[in-house]
Amino acid sequence: MSKFKTFPKGGIHPPDNISSTGDTAIRNASLPTKAVIPMSQHIGAPAKCIVNVGDTIEEEQIIGESAGYVSVPVHSSIPGKVVEIKDIYLSHGKTSQAVVIELGGEFKRMGKTQQAKSWSSLNDDEIIKKISSMGIAGQGGATFPTHVKLILPEGKDCDYLLINAAECEPYLTSDQNLILEKSEEIIEGLKILKKLLTPKKIIFAIENNKMASAKAMSDAVAESDLDVDVEILKVKYPQGAEKNIIKSCTGREVPSGKLPLEIGMVVLNVETVFSIYEALVFDKPLVERIVTISGGAVKSPKTLRVKIGTTYRQLLEECDGLTEEPVKVISGGPMMGFGIFDLDTPVTKGTSGILFLTKKEVKAAQQTSCIACGRCIKACPMGLNPSEMNKLTLNFLFEEAQDMGLLDCMDCGSCAFVCPAHIPLVQSFRMGKNQLRAIMMEKKGANR
């Protein structure tokens, strides 16, 4: 293990609140009596629904076909009958078509012994096809279709395969608990990726407040025949952001507007690696994931293995309900997550946590005018000027904000966290980027 590393610019140190999430055991959540399964659970084109109301569905059956290169299929997490197909709001506020399946019938996998399959004879195309067909998308939050990340452009090599286990958002413990329980399976997933990518070096990166998980991973590496560097990173938010963790571990910088592949990097979340293992070894599609249920308002915080389509309301009941009325409910982490208004929102492939926060935790305060203190500039890990970009977006000068680096902003919230005026900078930048993309699409259409 190396000494602690970090990225050079900005960053903040919010309380990690890991102890608020109870013990380290991952428990199985109860099955949903109705699973609400969205067709849009990944960046890119939503899956195309291929079932109808009244259809009988098997466990893990494809219910949504991939609708393009940057897209993945969607599978049913439970057996049963399609009782409704409707549009729903997802946690980030956008709408998606969703298939509602009422539980019924026999499970073909759950509770039954599964025969492991050998993957070593598969060629690269077969491995990629399997990962794509199993619906795997990044489970660190971005939900980028994983097979797209793993296809190296012609003339490009993979210098580094970087596994992101930083889990730098406060409260969240899903990744560290997964490592404690499934380190050997993660190693097998890394062997699959090594065969596919032939990286010159494999790095497993984790923050130094998760030393038990780091030791579990180091022990698993030592007992394997795989060469992996377990890098211990300094606790500093947003250490787990893709560009930051690349800088921390390798010193390389991803150029503005480019992907890590441009500099010979492939970065995957640790739970995504585990899903790759399950896909190749057990033919298991991505129909469940690990979710942290936490926050000061939750009576019994837990880390749960959850079927996709389970509602937030049911998971709250799994944790014995509330001790007090939460001021805010957040999907994801408190820094980059989204406030939600409906507990019937379903868990998707990208749901890493659900937080029920008290007034004391939220520390809401009235917004005042910017005092030009410069704290936001100092905190920004991308070296941007959040104060000036905010002024431009509020005055609808979106292209000027782009010139200042608006599209390089990762919405990490470091600027808003340190702002003494309590200005909602992240919301401003998200609005600005949405408007900017609309302008770019309009220009693209006009030039056809």
FENWOMO-V559683 format. One record per residue. RES is the residue in one letter. SS is DSSP state (h for helix, s for strand, l for the rest). OMEGA is omega in whole degrees, -180 to 180 (NA if undefined). NEAR is the number of other ideal C-beta (glycine too) atoms within 12 Angstrom. Layout:
RES,SS,OMEGA,NEAR
RES,SS,OMEGA,NEAR
This chain:
M,l,-179,23
S,l,174,20
K,l,-171,10
F,l,178,23
K,s,175,30
T,l,177,33
F,l,-170,38
P,l,-173,16
K,l,168,25
G,l,-177,36
G,l,-178,38
I,s,-178,30
H,l,175,22
P,l,176,30
P,l,-175,21
D,l,177,30
N,l,-180,29
I,h,-179,34
S,h,180,16
S,h,-172,31
T,h,173,38
G,l,-176,27
D,l,-174,16
T,l,-177,26
A,l,174,17
I,s,-178,31
R,s,178,24
N,s,175,20
A,l,176,33
S,l,178,21
L,l,175,29
P,l,175,34
T,l,172,22
K,s,177,30
A,s,178,42
V,s,-168,44
I,s,-178,52
P,s,175,39
M,l,179,42
S,l,178,35
Q,l,-176,50
H,l,173,41
I,s,-180,25
G,l,-176,26
A,l,176,23
P,l,176,34
A,l,179,37
K,s,-179,21
C,s,-178,30
I,l,178,23
V,l,-179,32
N,l,176,15
V,l,-178,17
G,l,180,15
D,l,172,24
T,s,-172,21
I,s,175,38
E,l,173,27
E,l,177,32
E,l,176,34
Q,l,175,32
I,s,177,29
I,s,177,42
G,s,-179,35
E,s,174,23
S,l,-175,32
A,l,180,22
G,l,-179,18
Y,l,177,15
V,l,-178,23
S,l,176,30
V,l,178,47
P,l,178,39
V,s,-178,50
H,s,176,42
S,l,180,47
S,l,-180,44
I,l,171,40
P,l,178,30
G,s,-177,34
K,s,175,26
V,s,-178,33
V,s,-179,24
E,s,169,24
I,s,-172,25
K,s,173,22
D,s,179,19
I,s,171,29
Y,s,173,24
L,l,-174,34
S,l,-180,40
H,l,174,29
G,l,179,19
K,l,-178,21
T,s,177,17
S,s,169,30
Q,s,-179,29
A,s,177,38
V,s,179,46
V,s,-177,34
I,s,178,43
E,s,-175,27
L,s,178,29
G,l,179,21
G,l,-172,19
E,l,172,16
F,l,179,23
K,l,-179,21
R,l,-171,26
M,l,179,23
G,l,-178,11
K,l,179,11
T,l,-178,8
Q,l,180,16
Q,l,178,11
A,l,-180,16
K,l,177,19
S,l,180,13
W,l,-171,28
S,l,-179,17
S,l,-179,10
L,l,175,20
N,l,-175,13
D,h,-179,22
D,h,-180,14
E,h,177,20
I,h,179,33
I,h,-179,31
K,h,179,22
K,h,180,33
I,h,179,44
S,h,-175,35
S,h,178,28
M,l,173,35
G,l,-174,46
I,l,174,49
A,s,-176,45
G,l,-175,38
Q,l,175,45
G,l,179,45
G,l,-176,43
A,l,179,34
T,l,175,40
F,s,180,32
P,s,-169,39
T,h,-178,45
H,h,179,39
V,h,179,31
K,h,-171,42
L,l,178,37
I,l,-177,25
L,l,177,26
P,l,-180,18
E,l,179,7
G,l,-179,8
K,l,175,19
D,l,174,20
C,l,177,31
D,l,-178,27
Y,s,164,34
L,s,-174,44
L,s,179,49
I,s,-175,46
N,s,175,44
A,l,-177,50
A,l,-180,50
E,l,-170,47
C,l,178,48
E,l,174,41
P,l,177,39
Y,l,-169,39
L,l,-178,50
T,l,-174,43
S,h,-177,47
D,h,-177,50
Q,h,178,41
N,h,176,37
L,h,-180,45
I,h,180,46
L,h,-176,32
E,h,-170,28
K,h,-176,30
S,h,180,39
E,h,178,25
E,h,177,32
I,h,176,41
I,h,179,35
E,h,175,31
G,h,178,44
L,h,177,42
K,h,177,33
I,h,-179,40
L,h,177,43
K,h,178,31
K,h,-177,27
L,h,-169,35
L,h,-173,34
T,l,-179,20
P,l,177,33
K,l,-179,19
K,s,175,27
I,s,179,38
I,s,175,41
F,s,-171,47
A,s,-179,51
I,s,-178,48
E,s,-172,42
N,l,171,30
N,l,180,30
K,l,-172,36
M,h,177,22
A,h,178,21
S,h,178,36
A,h,179,35
K,h,178,21
A,h,-180,32
M,h,179,43
S,h,178,25
D,h,179,20
A,h,177,29
V,h,-178,29
A,h,-179,18
E,l,-179,14
S,l,174,23
D,l,-177,13
L,l,179,29
D,l,-179,19
V,l,174,38
D,s,175,28
V,s,-177,39
E,s,178,36
I,s,-176,31
L,s,176,41
K,l,175,27
V,l,178,30
K,l,180,33
Y,s,-1,40
P,l,-179,46
Q,l,-176,44
G,l,176,46
A,l,-170,44
E,h,-177,40
K,h,-179,38
N,h,-178,41
I,h,174,46
I,h,179,39
K,h,-179,33
S,h,-172,40
C,h,-172,40
T,h,-176,30
G,l,-179,18
R,l,178,27
E,l,176,24
V,l,180,28
P,l,180,15
S,l,178,20
G,l,-178,12
K,l,177,20
L,l,179,25
P,h,179,36
L,h,-180,32
E,h,-180,22
I,h,174,26
G,l,-177,28
M,s,166,40
V,s,-177,46
V,s,180,48
L,s,173,48
N,s,-175,46
V,h,179,50
E,h,175,47
T,h,177,50
V,h,178,47
F,h,178,43
S,h,176,43
I,h,176,49
Y,h,-178,37
E,h,-180,38
A,h,-176,41
L,h,-175,37
V,h,-175,27
F,h,-179,28
D,l,-176,22
K,l,176,32
P,l,-180,40
L,l,-178,44
V,l,176,46
E,s,178,39
R,s,-180,45
I,s,-175,47
V,s,174,50
T,s,174,48
I,s,-172,48
S,s,-177,44
G,l,-176,43
G,l,-178,30
A,l,-178,31
V,s,-177,38
K,l,-176,21
S,l,-179,25
P,l,-177,38
K,s,168,36
T,s,-171,42
L,s,169,40
R,s,-165,34
V,s,173,41
K,s,176,45
I,l,-180,46
G,l,175,44
T,l,-178,41
T,s,176,36
Y,h,-179,41
R,h,-180,26
Q,h,-179,31
L,h,175,44
L,h,177,35
E,h,177,23
E,h,-179,32
C,l,175,34
D,l,174,17
G,l,-172,21
L,s,171,24
T,l,177,17
E,l,-179,17
E,l,180,16
P,l,175,30
V,l,-178,22
K,s,173,26
V,s,-174,36
I,s,171,39
S,s,-175,41
G,l,178,40
G,l,-177,43
P,l,-178,42
M,l,-175,40
M,l,-179,38
G,l,-177,33
F,s,173,35
G,s,-179,27
I,l,-178,32
F,l,-173,16
D,l,180,19
L,l,175,24
D,l,172,26
T,l,-177,36
P,s,171,45
V,l,177,48
T,l,-180,48
K,l,-177,49
G,l,-177,40
T,l,-179,46
S,l,-178,49
G,s,173,51
I,s,-173,51
L,s,177,46
F,s,-169,42
L,s,179,35
T,l,178,25
K,h,180,17
K,h,-179,16
E,h,-177,27
V,h,-180,21
K,l,-180,17
A,l,179,15
A,l,-178,14
Q,l,179,11
Q,l,175,17
T,l,-177,12
S,l,176,15
C,l,180,27
I,l,177,14
A,l,-178,18
C,l,179,19
G,l,-180,19
R,h,-180,26
C,h,179,40
I,h,-180,28
K,h,-177,22
A,h,-173,34
C,l,-180,41
P,l,179,41
M,l,179,36
G,l,-179,27
L,l,177,34
N,l,-175,30
P,h,-178,47
S,h,-179,34
E,h,178,28
M,h,179,39
N,h,178,37
K,h,-179,25
L,h,-179,28
T,h,179,33
L,h,177,23
N,l,175,16
F,l,178,16
L,l,-170,21
F,h,180,28
E,h,175,22
E,h,176,20
A,h,176,34
Q,h,179,26
D,h,179,18
M,l,175,30
G,l,-177,26
L,h,-177,39
L,h,175,28
D,h,178,30
C,l,-178,41
M,l,180,37
D,l,-176,37
C,l,178,44
G,l,179,41
S,h,-179,40
C,h,-179,45
A,h,-178,34
F,h,-176,33
V,h,-174,29
C,l,180,33
P,l,179,22
A,l,178,23
H,l,179,23
I,l,-180,33
P,l,-174,26
L,h,-177,40
V,h,179,33
Q,h,178,24
S,h,-178,35
F,h,177,44
R,h,177,29
M,h,-179,26
G,h,180,35
K,h,176,27
N,h,179,22
Q,h,-179,26
L,h,178,30
R,h,177,19
A,h,178,16
I,h,-179,23
M,h,178,19
M,h,179,14
E,h,179,14
K,h,179,13
K,h,179,11
G,h,-180,10
A,h,-177,9
N,l,-180,8
R,l,NA,7
